């Protein structure tokens, strides 16, 4: 039985800093891992530059077979040094509800706190209820200027028709 068939074995997971060489593997899994309507091109939100310039604040998780198990792409703000930002996170579907996403976030919080950050921000789409529930459970507060699809979101946050729910969490 391969490690990816054993989600109950967190000891089989290896955490390491991300690198530019991880880009192709990460973007390749996004359509399957998200599995939401309209997310086929979601990978475009993760250009290679994130793994070139924010590798030291981003994490790759592999199982004992070397297969991608999860990732967190994040950075500390240059313009607001007290803020860290989680840009993209993914956990392989068979490992969901194993605590891996929580572990990725907690590791990022520790690193951000150690670097003087006092807040972590993240965004998601109004239709991504799973992400909204996760962020709320992790202590993030959502904000928005209007109601879109039944949730508070910022209209046109990332351009026309690109509405986002903005999350913030104090450290």
Helices and strands as residue ranges (DSSP letters): G 3-5, G 10-12, E 14-17, G 20-22, H 23-34, G 42-45, H 49-53, G 55-57, E 59-62, E 68-76, E 83-91, G 93-95, H 100-114, E 119-124, H 129-137, E 141-143, E 146-148, E 151-153, E 165-170
